[in-house]
């Protein structure tokens, strides 16, 4: 009975952060807040908050790995990761949908305007707020051009924007311009420049919910320690190399894109033509596709080893969940290697995820 009472009260607190500002702690304010949350009926609170979260959860249908990883963390962090993933998913879909270029550019401009409104009160790139406050957004500007699910994602993001930093999201949206231009990348350094804007920001985006939900003041390295920011970015780089391996076939067949650094291609001109113009990646053969995936794994491993230190700066009960999430994601490589033919878009099976977790 006591456990059910605690779960109800704590669920209210982490779901309605703008109403209940105090995070977990042994303090009079938090305990009083818990009693208040328990005594409050859910029906008396804004239903749009839970409706938006329900909509965001549907975005997990596109990622079985993200769906599993979220459940490794407690409810507060899980909710923040889902909302963050939903925002990233919908911005990414701008680039990958079949709309005309003008429509994509318009939506990207609106996303950039939205980020500007969310972080208009920040004085530096990595400044975050400790006190919850509602962001003033002119929603009428977005309702005509975004779907209901996209609007739900934007509203959820705006509620958590106070404890997020501006810089990673500006980088994320700036990087999508490379995708719109169908840019190719010759060297590892070229692709890392792209990662600087799109991929590596993901690592830092995940750090802020951890810090806020754990009520951490002493872990203030995000704004003060450039080296730790670099390592958080490298963690995102490592995962993006996994994405490149997973999507070699699907990126080519669907969009005529190649994110493999062309210096690593064995027959550069021929392979680029096959991947980007002909859109027939399977004509490269399974052996060659696997060799390219192996090279991306080497790069992923290198960046992961250089970035893992940032995880040890976080609370001990977070480290295992983070490392497990990373290993589940990297399980994509084992799916590729165990497949008789190179998969169109490799997915880690439920059984393999269970083996990694346990």
Secondary structure, 3 states (H helix, E strand, C coil): CHHHHHHHHHHHHHHCCCCCCCCCCCCHHHHHHHHHHHHCCHHHCCHHHHHHHHHHHHHHHHCHHHHHHHCCCCHHHHHHHHHHHHHHHHHHHHHHCCCCHHHHHHHHHHHHHHHHHHCCCCCCCCCCCCCCCCCCCCCHHHHCCCCHHHHHHHHHHHHHHHHCCCHHHHHHHHHHHHHHCCCCCCCHHHHHHHHHHCCCHHHHHHHHHHHHHCCCCCCCHHHHCHHHHHHHHHHHHHHHHHHHHHCHHHHHHHHCCCCCCHHHCCCHHHHHHHHHHHCCHHHHCHHHHHHHHHHHHHHHHHHHHHHCHHHHCCCHHHHHHHHHHHHHHHHHHHHHHHCCCCCCCCCCCHHHHHHHHC
